[in-house]
Amino acid sequence: MPYVNIRITREGATAAQKAELIEGVTQLLQDVLGKNRSTTFVIIDEVDTDNWGVGGEPVTKLRAAANAARGET
């Protein structure tokens, strides 16, 4: 009984995109490992960018700095 946990930042992944991830991961486990689709669990956790850090900085701050560097607001 495979359990796959996907964590992404909460930045607008659509329901269709999440459904595609669920289907794709399920199919991959079936194709590669022969796992039963009906007992494969795929969970998608969306995390606020304030709660996700890289290199000691919150992603919110990193994205703001990158946008400012490109002249975006």
Beta strands, then each sheet from edge to edge (+ up, - down):
strand 1: 3-9
strand 2: 41-47
strand 3: 53-54
strand 4: 57-58
sheet 1: 1+ 2+
sheet 2: 3+ 4-
end
